[in-house]
């Protein structure tokens, strides 16, 4: 069995990775969230980060951005969130991540008043994210939501998601 720990993305990534290694973990779960671990920031330090991971012998798992809106009713916001997920997956692939973790889309704004529409948008987005991850060869792990934010969506995904995640 392997044990890992996640960085806290408000702290410098390289220090967090080194700390996780110093604590004796087998892998780091790199949260690709702003302000310190957004894919654009990671992109600027990919070589140094890859060298640190190799030197410390830490495996890498990437946690896709948590606070995005892939179920948003506004198409432009939903697309921006999908773009963030796609670029984060591309970053994870370049770094050799063993897998990526994501939360199903958060239903916010007026979404709770049109829950079936919001759930359908979330599932559509999830299919797009799965396709992108599959094309990059990155297995996905679906993580539960924060309490009260999207329990109905989590139940819906478990009942209706028709395509298996990559192995």
Secondary structure, DSSP 8 states (H G I E B T S, - for coil): ---EEE--TTS-HHHHHHHHHHTT-SEEEEE--TTTS-HHHHHTTHHHHHHHHHHHT-EEEEE--SS--TT-SSHHHHHHHHHHHHHHHHHHHHHT-SEEEEE-----TTGGGGHHHHHHHHHHHHHHHHHHHHHHT-EEEEE---TTTSHHHHHHHHHH--S----
